[in-house]
């Protein structure tokens, strides 16, 4: 699938664990490639130590995708390059996780408040 990130198209792909060496060499289950404009998510049903249901894996993959999309938005807004002055806050995994986890709740609250369209 293609996702528009601030006017830049990003490819989003779901790959089996064995099809991307990055999954084996890192502790990550997804990543955002800023050069190729590509977000790669691991198909968690192929992850070696997981024995979860398909539904559970798909839900977890959505959380990975939200996290990687935050990275893409920070990159495309120019914050990745300029963050070095403050020790790369825009690349900080804790901050990206916070945004990725809280965005659905923030959007819901804003819709309830009537300050954004549904």
Buried (B, 14 or more C-beta within 10 A) or exposed (E): EEBEBEEEEBEBEBBEBEEBEBBEEEEBBBBBBBEEBBBBBBBBBBBEEBEEEEEEBBEBBEBBBBBBBBBBBBBBEEBBEEBEEEEEBBBBEEBBBEBBEEEEEEEEEEEEEEEEEE
